[in-house]
Amino acid sequence: MIGIEQYTRRLLRDYHPIIAANRAPVDLSSNEGEPARFVRGGGGLVTGLAAFAQATGAVWVASVRDGFEAEFDLGAEGEPMQIDTADGSRFQISWVSPPRLAHDMHYNTIANPLLWFVQHYLWNLAQAPVLDASTRRAWDDGYRRVNQMFAAQVVREARRGRKRPLVLSHDYQLYVLPRLVRRELTDAVIHHFVHIPWPTPQYWKVLPQYMRDDIMDGLLAADIVGLQTSSDVRNFLLTCEENMGLPVDFRQQTAFYRGRTVWVRNYPISIDVRGFERSAASPAVERAEREILRWRPEHLIYRVDRMDLSKNIIRGFYAFERLLEAHSEWRTRVTFWAMLQKTRQNVPEYRDYARQVQQVVRLINQRYATAEWQPIRLELRDDMERAIAGYKQFDVLLVNPIYDGMNLVAKEGMTVNRRGGMLVLSENAGTHEELGEWAITINPFEVDATAEALHKALVMDPIERHTRAEKMRAVVQQNDIARWISAQLQDIRDLLEPTAARRPDLLQETI
């Protein structure tokens, strides 16, 4: 069996890989009385790319985050910094440090909330967004400027190497970067992966034409545009066809622009299954699990999420309330445990949403709680060991996003749960393409139907529960993070060496 590291090195031996992502692969951690230190970051993007970066020695171009400059000398401009993390990971990071105003316009005006809201269908279009001259300034002086700074750093790193540059750029913060890099590095191979949903062409028209044309012009400078699901690929090609008037080939999944053929492919991101299982067996997780066993009731409904509007948290609580109303036999026998993290609190919509979530929990608990039982257990914390312990203990995992690019919570939970836990899954989560056949599917807007899905999961025959859980676990194990990386590398190989002898067995050997 060829390991992913060996396969990656073999495939890219003639190329100089560079990753460009707004998020760095490391975070700062400090305990009271101890100096700050770098630790490996979390989230799907870092999970997916960390192994690739370490296997190839790729330079990771990332934005400086608050606190980094104060604690560390991040190196001279253009000089990558080597960072060793507590878990033994090693990264080469080239930092981009935008001016504060440009960063604010890029991230807090354009990327979040404008693009994020468009791509998750979150705008209440009767009232928002209101786009004016200040939006254009934020686009030109914020979003485009930060992308230009990223592109300049990518170009510097590419010219430092002696091999053909392979640029792997990521997500909605860097949509115009591929065009900026292409202008300077005409021979570069560019692959841009979008981690969030790609909406319909009509919904893109919420944005002004100058903005959506810039986005498409930027992305179509890449050789390959990667998305999460087949639905995202269709929507992207439709956007090329309907909004840009471009010829596309839906069968071959290609678009034609400026004399070039652009491949558009779906690569569903996943998790490091073996690594996650090792974490689940760690002493820290087992301690957390013992603490949960002291308070958990007969049945446990679980969710773990960022407090993002797209996650549809409030409707999930309303569905649980409807469950208690329609099926009073569950009162005192089931608890809904929600482990949530506040996010983007510098964006007003997110601050308001966090308050609403907590208010809804208080009202439901006031209505139904008894002296011995609280219906909803809300924990606001970022604690991965405790989250994994919750995965091992749930009877029902609720994943009901309005729209989600993938949603790794579903994959993580089904990987380590051994109670025959059932997944109640939104049909609009990217994960549904892989796991929907065995999950209980819901429309995330139907509160009563979600309540009945929770009831169905709780009363399902144990044999059926375990059978379904095993099927989902097998899918995740087969389509793990190594396959996500390998599928992209195989397409890059096919693109770079179209006349080379094919090794269709090579991809299978890596899994």
C-alpha positions in Angstrom: 0.0 0.0 0.0 1.3 3.4 -1.0 0.8 6.0 1.8 -0.6 9.4 1.0 2.7 11.1 1.8 4.7 8.9 -0.7 1.9 9.2 -3.3 1.9 13.0 -3.0 5.6 13.3 -3.2 5.8 11.0 -6.2 3.0 12.8 -8.1 4.3 16.4 -7.4 8.0 15.8 -7.6 8.3 18.2 -10.5 6.2 20.9 -9.0 6.5 23.6 -6.3 3.3 23.5 -4.3 1.9 26.6 -2.6 -1.3 26.7 -0.5 -3.2 30.0 -0.3 -5.9 30.2 2.4 -7.2 33.0 4.6 -6.8 30.7 7.6 -3.4 29.6 8.8 -3.0 25.9 9.8 -2.1 27.0 13.4 -3.7 28.8 16.3 -2.3 30.5 19.4 -2.8 28.8 22.7 -1.7 30.0 26.1 -2.4 28.8 29.6 -2.4 31.2 32.5 1.2 31.9 33.5 2.7 30.2 30.5 4.0 31.8 27.2 1.8 31.6 24.2 2.5 28.8 21.7 1.3 27.6 18.4 -1.0 24.7 18.2 -2.5 23.0 15.1 -5.7 24.7 14.0 -9.1 23.1 13.7 -11.8 23.2 11.1 -12.4 21.4 7.8 -9.9 23.4 5.7 -7.0 22.8 8.1 -7.9 19.2 8.5 -8.0 18.6 4.8 -4.8 20.4 3.9 -2.5 19.8 6.9 -1.4 16.3 5.8 -0.8 17.6 2.2 1.3 20.6 3.4 3.5 18.4 5.6 3.9 15.7 3.0 5.1 18.1 0.3 6.7 20.8 2.4 4.3 23.3 0.7 4.5 26.9 1.8 1.1 28.0 3.3 0.3 31.6 2.5 -2.2 32.9 5.2 -3.5 36.0 6.8 -2.1 37.1 10.1 -4.7 36.7 12.9 -5.2 38.9 15.9 -2.6 38.3 18.5 0.0 36.6 16.3 2.1 39.8 15.7 2.1 40.7 19.4 3.4 37.3 20.4 5.8 36.3 17.6 8.2 37.6 15.1 6.5 36.5 12.0 9.5 37.0 9.7 10.4 39.5 7.1 8.1 40.1 4.1 8.3 37.2 1.7 10.2 35.0 4.1 8.3 31.9 5.2 8.3 31.0 8.9 8.8 27.5 10.1 6.4 26.6 12.9 6.4 23.4 15.0 3.2 22.7 16.9 2.6 20.9 20.1 1.4 17.7 18.3 4.6 17.5 16.2 3.3 19.1 13.0 5.6 21.3 11.1 4.4 24.1 8.7 6.1 26.6 6.4 3.9 29.7 6.7 4.3 32.9 4.7 2.2 35.6 6.4 0.1 38.3 4.7 -0.6 41.2 7.0 -3.2 43.5 5.5 -3.8 47.0 6.9 -6.5 46.9 9.5 -9.1 48.9 7.5 -8.5 46.8 4.4 -8.8 43.6 6.4 -12.0 44.8 8.0 -13.6 45.6 4.6 -12.4 42.4 3.1 -13.5 40.1 5.9 -16.3 41.9 7.8 -18.0 43.7 5.0 -17.5 41.5 1.9 -16.5 38.0 2.8 -18.6 37.9 6.0 -21.5 38.6 5.7 -22.1 39.5 2.1 -20.6 36.5 0.2 -21.3 34.0 3.1 -24.9 35.1 3.2 -25.3 34.8 -0.6 -23.8 31.4 -0.7 -25.9 30.1 2.1 -29.2 31.8 1.0 -29.3 33.8 4.2 -30.4 37.2 3.1 -34.0 38.4 3.8 -34.1 40.0 0.3 -37.1 42.2 1.1 -34.8 44.1 3.5 -31.2 43.3 2.9 -28.6 43.6 1.6 -28.4 47.3 0.8 -25.5 47.8 -1.6 -24.2 51.3 -2.4 -21.0 53.2 -3.0 -19.6 52.0 0.3 -19.9 48.4 -0.9 -17.9 49.2 -4.0 -15.2 50.8 -1.9 -15.1 47.7 0.4 -14.8 45.5 -2.7 -12.0 47.6 -4.3 -10.1 48.7 -1.3 -10.8 45.7 0.9 -11.5 42.5 -0.9 -9.5 43.1 -4.0 -6.6 44.7 -2.1 -6.3 41.8 0.3 -6.4 39.3 -2.7 -3.7 41.4 -4.4 -1.5 41.1 -1.3 -2.1 37.3 -1.2 -1.3 37.0 -4.9 1.9 39.0 -4.5 3.0 36.7 -1.7 2.1 33.6 -3.8 4.1 34.9 -6.7 7.1 35.6 -4.5 7.0 32.1 -3.1 6.6 30.6 -6.6 9.7 32.5 -7.9 11.7 31.3 -5.0 11.3 27.7 -6.2 13.0 26.2 -9.2 10.0 24.0 -10.3 6.7 24.8 -12.0 4.4 26.3 -9.4 1.3 24.5 -8.3 -1.1 26.9 -6.5 -3.9 25.5 -4.3 -6.1 28.4 -3.3 -9.1 28.1 -1.1 -12.5 29.4 -0.4 -14.6 32.5 -0.7 -12.1 34.9 0.8 -9.8 34.5 -2.3 -12.0 34.4 -5.3 -10.1 36.8 -7.5 -6.7 35.4 -6.5 -6.4 32.9 -9.4 -6.6 35.6 -12.0 -4.1 37.8 -10.2 -1.6 34.9 -10.0 -2.2 33.8 -13.6 -1.2 37.3 -14.9 2.2 36.9 -13.2 2.7 33.2 -13.5 1.4 32.1 -16.9 2.7 28.5 -16.5 1.4 28.0 -13.0 -1.1 25.2 -12.4 -3.9 26.6 -10.3 -6.6 24.7 -8.4 -9.2 26.6 -6.4 -11.4 24.8 -4.0 -14.7 26.3 -2.7 -15.6 24.9 0.8 -19.1 26.4 1.0 -22.2 25.9 -1.2 -22.4 27.3 -4.7 -25.9 28.8 -5.1 -28.1 29.1 -8.3 -27.3 31.6 -10.9 -30.4 33.6 -10.0 -29.3 34.0 -6.4 -25.9 35.3 -7.4 -27.7 38.2 -8.9 -28.2 39.6 -5.4 -24.6 40.9 -6.0 -23.9 43.8 -8.4 -22.6 42.7 -11.8 -19.1 44.2 -11.2 -18.7 41.9 -8.2 -20.0 38.7 -9.6 -18.1 39.2 -12.9 -14.9 39.7 -10.9 -15.6 36.5 -8.9 -16.2 34.4 -12.0 -13.2 36.0 -13.9 -11.0 35.2 -10.9 -12.1 31.6 -10.5 -12.1 30.8 -14.2 -8.4 31.6 -14.4 -7.8 28.4 -12.4 -7.2 25.1 -14.2 -9.5 23.2 -11.9 -12.3 24.6 -9.7 -13.2 22.2 -7.0 -16.5 22.1 -5.1 -18.1 19.9 -2.5 -21.0 18.2 -4.2 -22.4 17.4 -7.7 -25.2 19.9 -7.1 -22.5 22.6 -6.5 -20.8 21.6 -9.8 -24.1 21.9 -11.7 -24.9 25.3 -10.1 -21.4 26.6 -11.0 -21.7 25.5 -14.6 -25.1 27.0 -14.8 -23.7 30.3 -13.4 -21.1 30.2 -16.2 -23.7 29.6 -18.8 -26.6 31.8 -17.6 -24.8 34.7 -15.9 -21.7 34.9 -18.1 -23.0 33.5 -21.4 -20.1 30.9 -21.6 -20.2 27.6 -23.4 -20.1 24.7 -20.9 -20.1 20.9 -21.2 -22.2 19.4 -18.4 -21.1 15.8 -19.2 -17.4 16.6 -19.2 -17.9 19.1 -16.4 -16.0 21.9 -18.1 -16.4 25.5 -18.9 -14.7 27.5 -21.7 -13.4 31.0 -21.0 -10.7 33.2 -22.7 -9.6 30.3 -24.9 -9.0 28.0 -22.0 -10.8 24.8 -20.7 -11.6 24.9 -17.0 -12.4 21.7 -15.2 -15.1 21.8 -12.6 -15.2 18.9 -10.2 -16.7 17.9 -6.9 -14.4 16.6 -4.1 -16.4 16.0 -0.9 -14.1 16.9 2.0 -13.9 14.4 4.8 -12.0 13.7 8.1 -8.9 11.8 9.1 -10.7 8.7 10.3 -7.8 7.0 11.9 -6.7 10.1 13.6 -10.2 10.9 14.8 -10.6 7.4 16.2 -7.3 7.8 18.1 -8.5 11.0 19.6 -11.7 9.3 20.6 -9.7 6.7 22.6 -7.5 9.3 24.3 -7.5 9.7 28.1 -8.9 13.2 27.9 -11.9 12.1 25.9 -12.5 9.1 28.2 -12.5 11.4 31.2 -15.0 13.7 29.5 -17.1 10.7 28.6 -17.2 9.5 32.2 -18.4 13.0 33.3 -21.2 12.9 30.7 -22.3 9.5 31.9 -22.9 10.9 35.4 -25.6 13.3 34.2 -27.0 12.0 30.9 -30.6 10.7 30.9 -32.0 7.7 29.3 -31.8 9.3 25.8 -29.5 12.0 24.5 -30.1 14.2 21.4 -26.9 16.0 20.5 -25.6 18.8 18.4 -22.2 20.6 18.2 -21.9 23.7 16.0 -20.6 27.2 15.6 -23.4 29.7 16.3 -23.7 30.5 12.6 -27.0 31.5 11.1 -26.6 28.9 8.4 -26.6 26.1 11.1 -30.3 26.6 11.8 -29.9 26.2 15.5 -33.1 27.9 16.6 -35.4 25.8 14.4 -33.7 22.7 15.9 -34.7 23.9 19.4 -38.2 24.6 18.2 -38.4 21.1 16.8 -37.3 19.6 20.1 -40.0 21.7 21.8 -42.6 20.3 19.4 -41.4 16.8 20.2 -42.1 17.4 23.9 -45.5 18.8 23.0 -46.5 16.0 20.7 -44.9 13.1 22.6 -45.1 13.9 26.3 -43.7 10.5 27.1 -40.3 11.9 26.3 -40.4 14.5 29.0 -37.7 13.8 31.7 -36.4 10.9 29.5 -34.5 12.8 26.9 -32.2 15.8 27.0 -31.1 17.9 24.0 -27.5 18.7 24.6 -26.2 21.6 22.4 -22.5 22.4 22.5 -22.1 25.7 20.7 -19.3 28.1 19.9 -19.8 31.8 19.4 -18.4 33.0 16.1 -17.9 36.3 14.1 -19.1 38.4 17.0 -17.8 41.5 15.2 -20.7 41.0 12.7 -24.0 42.4 14.1 -26.1 39.6 12.7 -24.1 37.0 14.5 -24.2 38.9 17.8 -28.0 39.1 17.5 -28.3 35.5 16.6 -26.2 34.3 19.6 -28.6 36.3 21.9 -31.6 34.8 20.2 -30.3 31.2 20.6 -29.8 31.7 24.3 -33.2 33.3 24.8 -35.0 30.5 23.0 -33.2 27.9 25.3 -34.2 29.9 28.4 -37.9 30.0 27.3 -38.1 26.3 26.5 -36.4 25.3 29.7 -38.7 27.6 31.7 -41.7 26.0 30.1 -40.8 22.3 30.5 -38.1 21.9 33.2 -38.8 20.0 36.4 -36.8 20.0 39.6 -34.8 17.0 38.4 -34.7 17.6 34.6 -33.7 20.3 32.2 -34.9 19.8 28.6 -32.0 21.6 26.9 -28.4 21.6 28.1 -26.6 24.5 26.4 -22.9 24.7 26.7 -21.0 27.6 25.1 -17.5 26.3 24.8 -14.8 25.2 22.4 -13.6 21.9 23.8 -12.8 19.3 21.2 -12.3 16.4 23.7 -15.7 17.1 25.2 -17.3 17.3 21.8 -15.8 14.0 20.8 -17.1 12.5 24.1 -20.5 13.7 23.1 -20.2 12.0 19.7 -19.6 8.7 21.5 -22.6 9.2 23.7 -25.5 10.5 21.5 -28.6 8.5 20.6 -29.6 11.1 18.0 -27.3 13.6 16.2 -29.2 16.5 14.8 -27.5 18.2 11.8 -30.1 20.5 10.3 -28.3 23.4 8.4 -30.2 25.7 6.1 -27.4 25.0 3.6 -23.9 23.7 4.2 -21.0 23.0 2.0 -20.3 19.6 3.6 -20.7 19.5 7.4 -18.0 17.4 9.0 -20.0 17.1 12.3 -22.1 14.4 10.7 -19.0 12.4 9.6 -17.2 12.9 12.9 -20.2 11.8 14.9 -21.0 8.7 12.9 -17.3 7.6 12.9 -16.9 7.3 16.7 -20.4 6.6 18.0 -21.0 3.0 18.9 -24.5 3.2 20.5 -26.2 2.8 17.2 -26.7 6.6 17.2 -29.0 7.9 14.5 -28.3 10.8 12.3 -31.1 13.3 11.5 -29.8 15.2 8.5 -30.8 18.2 6.5 -31.2 17.5 2.8 -29.3 20.8 2.2 -26.1 19.6 3.9 -23.4 18.6 1.5 -23.0 15.4 3.6 -26.4 14.3 2.4 -25.1 13.2 -0.9 -23.0 10.6 0.8 -25.0 9.7 4.0 -28.6 10.6 3.1 -29.5 7.1 2.1 -29.1 5.8 5.7 -29.8 9.0 7.7 -33.3 10.3 8.5 -33.7 13.1 6.0 -35.4 16.4 6.9 -36.2 19.6 5.2 -34.5 22.1 7.6 -37.4 24.6 7.5 -40.1 22.1 8.6 -40.1 22.2 12.3 -42.9 19.7 12.9 -41.4 17.2 10.4 -38.1 17.6 12.2 -39.8 16.9 15.5 -41.2 13.7 14.0 -37.8 12.7 12.7 -36.4 13.0 16.2 -39.2 10.8 17.5 -38.6 8.3 14.7 -34.9 8.2 15.5 -35.6 7.7 19.2 -38.0 4.8 18.7 -36.2 3.1 15.8 -35.6 -0.6 16.2 -32.1 -1.1 17.6 -31.0 -3.5 14.9 -32.0 -1.0 12.2 -30.3 1.8 14.1 -27.0 -0.1 14.2 -27.3 -1.3 10.6 -27.8 2.2 9.4 -25.0 3.6 11.6 -22.6 0.9 10.3 -23.4 1.8 6.7 -22.7 5.5 7.3 -19.5 4.7 9.2 -18.3 2.6 6.3 -18.9 5.4 3.8 -16.9 7.8 5.9 -14.1 5.3 6.4 -13.9 4.7 2.6 -14.1 8.3 1.6 -11.7 9.8 4.2 -9.4 12.7 4.0 -6.7 10.7 2.1 -9.2 10.1 -0.7 -10.2 13.7 -0.8 -6.6 14.7 -1.4 -5.9 11.8 -3.7 -8.9 12.6 -6.0 -7.7 16.1 -6.5 -4.1 15.1 -7.1 -5.2 12.5 -9.6 -7.1 15.2 -11.5 -4.1 17.5 -11.4 -2.0 14.6 -12.7 -4.5 14.0 -15.6 -4.5 17.7 -16.4 -0.7 18.0 -16.3 0.1 14.8 -18.1 -2.8 14.1 -20.5 -0.7 11.8 -22.7 1.1 9.9 -19.9 0.4 6.3 -19.4 -2.5 5.9 -17.0 -2.2 4.1 -13.6 -5.9 3.7 -12.6 -4.7 1.5 -9.7 -2.6 4.2 -8.2 -5.4 6.1 -6.5 -6.8 2.8 -5.1 -3.3 1.9 -3.7 -3.3 5.1 -1.6 -6.5 4.3 0.3 
